[in-house]
Each structure stands twice: as structure tokens, then as C-alpha cells.
Amino acid sequence: MLSTLRNEPIERMLPKDPMDPIEKADPREPMDINEFVDHKLNTEFFEPTLITEF
């Protein structure tokens, strides 16, 4: 009897399809990882070629 009392509230808390929501959720702001890396590199390291562009 104790095991049935323990399992009952857990079954109510769990979603029926636990794998569903993560893949269907849209990111708020889709970000390209390459753009992020380029921005990070440009801000962290000084490139001499940037001088000739201005």
C-alpha cells in the first residue's frame, strides 16, 4: 500500500510525453554560433588588418 501511495503523486507530476516540449520550443532569438565566435574573436583580439579598412 505504501508503494502505491508513493507512485500516485509522481505520476500526476510527470508530463505524459516528456520528450516533446524541448524540440518543439522555438528559441527566443536564434543565434548563429559562427557570428558569436567572430564577434568574440574581434572583441578579444586586436587585428592589424582592421586599421587598413578605416
Secondary structure, DSSP 8 states (H G I E B T S, - for coil): -HHHHHHHHHHHHS-SSTTHHHHH---SS---HHHHHHHHHHHHS--THHHHH-
